[in-house]
Amino acid sequence: MKPILIFLGIILMFIGFFMITLGMILPSSQEDYKKPETEENNVEYSGIIMIGPIPIVFGNSPGLMVLSVLIAILMIVWMFLFVIGLRIK
């Protein structure tokens, strides 16, 4: 492996850590956090947790759940093709 690629990878990791730390330290505007007390929160969410090749899909919106299942299927197919590709070489 080329040493320049290793060096660039390490630099990118440090830049990422720096940006995350900077985002936590810098104060954000308080207007974003003010909520009207009369407004209801109707938040829809969905997510995927991959434990090896087995997906666990969760959420509260049927539409987002279908999208998450499709993404999980694509991830499984991608992992399968990756493993097949490693065996061919």
N, C-alpha and C positions, 0 to 999 in steps of 0.2 A: 504494500500500500504506500502511496506517495506521502511523504511527510507534510507536504503543504496541505493536503486534504485533512490530515489529522489536526494540524494547527488551525485551519479554518473552522473545523467542527468544534474545537474547544473554544475558539473566539465566539462563535455563534451561541454556544451554551452560556458563556459569561454575559453576552449581550442580553439574552433572554432573562437570566436571573436578575440583571440590573434593571431591566424594564419592569419586571414584576415587583421588585423592591421599590422602585420609584413610584409605581402606581399605588402601592400601599401607603407610602410616606406622604406624598403630596395630597393636600386637602382638596376635596372636590366641592363643587358648589352645593350648598344646602338646599337649594330649590328642587333638586332631583329627589330629595328624600321626603319632602313635604307632600302628604296625601290629604286630599279632602276627606273629611270624616264621613260624609254621606255617600261617597262612591264605593261600590262593591268591587272586590277583586275577583274577576273571573279569569284566572290564569289557567291556561291549558299547557300541559307538559307531557313529555314522553321521553324515554331513554332506553339505552341498550347497555347491558353489562355483559361483556364476553368473558366467560371462564373457559379458556381453551377454545375448543370449537363449539361450545354450547352457549347460545345466546339466551339472556334473560331480558325480556322486554317488559317495561312497566310504563304507566301513564294514566291520565284521566280523560283523554280525548280519543274517541274511536278513530278519527281521521289521522291523527298523529301516530296512533298505535299501528295502523296499517302501514304508514310510511316507515316507521321504525322496523317493522317486520320485514319490509322489502329491503331496507338497508342491511339488516342482519343477514338476510339470505345472500345479498351481494357480497358481504364480508366473508361468509362461509365459502362461497364459490371462489372468491379471490384467494383465500387461504388454501383451498384444495388445489387450485391451479399452481400456486406457489410451491406447494409440496411436490406436485407432479413434475414441475419444472426442475426442481432440485434433483429428483431421482433420474431424470433423463440425462443430465450432464454427468 
